[in-house]
Amino acid sequence: MELDISSLHPTKLYHHLIRTIVPRPIAWVSTVSSAGVLNLAPFSFFCGVGSRPPTLLFCPANRRDGTPKDSLANTLTRQEFVVNMVPYSLTQQMQLTASELPPEDSEFELAHLETAASVVVSVPRVRLSPVSFECRLLQHLPLGDGPGGANIVIGRIVHMHIDDAVLNSDGFADPELLDLVGRLGGTLYCRIRDRFDLGERP
């Protein structure tokens, strides 16, 4: 199959992308609106950028009406956000928070999720997430406008939370104990079950 990007409908292109760029980690982004409403939403176009400075990015697309999603609007207003990782035990709640709610409603309440206070930023984190990254907005790059328009949000990590229960004997997070989920295409997700070790580089 050869795909001419210039003639492909955006919806079809989107589905090709999410079914081939796999698996994708999920950024469960918590933010707070200017009115103080807690927001929580998952984004699977997400990755770490680097450790110097410690940075990550997530990519919220605009709503169908072309307006920014609450996560982006809140981040631009407050200049901070928290990325929570999603363990298998919280997948149902994560899916609930993907619902498009009015700005005055909280996904934390919808999914019956407890918050925990952050240390540096004013945005709370998901209490039961095994890993959370407190971030300050470093850069916002709008790549497209209108419905589905892409945005890159780059955050500088200013504090990390790692649950002691997921640490190995070396003091680092153990993939098996984390039991994080990844996004595939459509409604499919995956868990980190099969792993292999290539050993030291030659």
N, C-alpha and C positions, 0 to 999 in steps of 0.2 A: 504494500500500500504506500502510495506517495500522496502527501497532503500539501496542496497549495494554500498556504496560510492566508494569502490575500483574498481568496474566494470562499473561505470557510466561514460558516456562521459562527459568531462568538460562543454560542451555547454548545455547539458541537465541538469546537476547539477546546473549550473548557473541559468537556468530558474526556476528550483524548488526553489532555494534560494530566488530569487527576487519576487516570487509569494507567499511565505510563511512568509518572514520577512517583514511584512507590518503593518502600513504605515511607510515609511522611510522619514525623513527630507532630504532636498537637500542642499548640500554645493555648492554654486555657487562660484567657486574659481577663483579669479583674481591673475595673476602673471605677471612678466615682464621678457622677455628673456635677455640674455647677450647683444643682439643687440638693446635692448630697445623696442621690439615689445610687445604690450599689449595682454595678453592671458586671456580667460575666458571660463570655462568649468564646467558643473554640475556633481556632484558625489552624489549618494544616499546611498552608504555605508559610513555613516557619523554620528558622535554623539559627544556630550560633554563628556569629561573624568572626570573632577572634577574642583573644585573652589580653591583648594589649592595644587599646583599652578593652576591658571585658564588655563585650557587646553581643546583642542578639537582634534579630529582626522578625517581624511578622507582617503579613500582607492582607489587610482588610480590603475587600472590594466594595464599591459603593452599592447602595440599595438599588432595587429595581427602578425607583423613581429618580435615581441619580444623586440622592443625598448621602452624606457619609453615615456609616453605621455608628451606633452609640459608642462603641469601643474607640473608634478613631476620633469622634467629636470630643469625647471626654478626655482622651489623651492630649489632644491639642489644647484643651482648656486648662487642664491641671498640670500638664507637662510631666506626668508620671503614670506608671502602670505596674502591674505585677503579672508575670507569666508563671502559671502553675502547671506542673506536669500532670498527666492523666493516667492513673493506675487502672488496671482492669476492674477493680472493685468499684470505681466511680463512673464507669462508662455510661450507665443509664442516666445518671444525673448530668453528665457532660452532654449527652444527646438532647436532653430537655433544654439546656441552656442555649442550644442552637436556634431555638424558637425566636421569631422576630416579635419582640414585645414593644409596647409604647415606652418612650423614655422615662415615664414616671413609674414604671413597674420594674421590679428587681428579679433577675434570674436566680439570685441566691435564694430568694423566698420561693420562687416557682419550684426549684429543685430541692428545697429543704436542706440547704447546705450551710454549715457553720463557718463563720469567718474566724480569722485570727489576726491580731494586730501585726502590722509590719514594724520593722525596727527603724528604718530610715525614711521611707516614703509614707504618705498619709493614706494610701490605698491599702485596704486589707487583703489578705490572701485566703485561699481555700484551706481550712484547718487540716483536712485529711489528705491533702496532696503531699506526697513524699518529698517533693522538691519544688521550691518556689524561688523565683528571681525578682527581687525588687529593682525596678528600672526607672531611670529618668530619661525623658525624651532627648535624644541626641540629634535626630534629623527625621524629617518627614518628606518623602519624595512622592508627590502625586504623579503617576505615570499616565493616567488617562482620566477623562471626565465623563460625566453622564452615567447611565446605568451600567453597572459592572466594572466601572473604571477602577484600575488597579492603583494601590497605594503601598509604598514601603515605609514602615515605621521602624526606625532603628533606635534601640534603647541602650543606654549605658547601664550595666549591672552595678548596683551600688551595695547590694547585700544579697546573700544566698541563705536559704533555709534547706537543710537536708535532714530528714528524719533519721535519728540514730539507729532505728530498727532496720534501715536498708544499707547500713555500712558494712563493709567486709573487714577483715582483720588488719588491712593496711590503712583503714580510715577513709576509703573511697566508696562511692555508691556501687552496689552489686547489681548488675542487670536483672538477675533472677529475683532478687528481693524487691527491686523497684516494680517489676511486673507492669511496665508501661505499655500502652496501646499505641498503635500507629494507624494512620488512615490509608485506605486503599481507594478504589473507585466506587462510586455510588454509595451504597449503605454498608460496604464491607470494611472491616477493620482487622488488625492482626495483633498478636502478642509476640514478645520475644521468647520463643521456646527453643528453637534450634540455633546453636551457635557453634562456631569453629574457630580455632586459633591457628594463625599462620606463623606464629613464632616470631623471633627477632628478624629484623631486616638484614639481608646479607651485606 
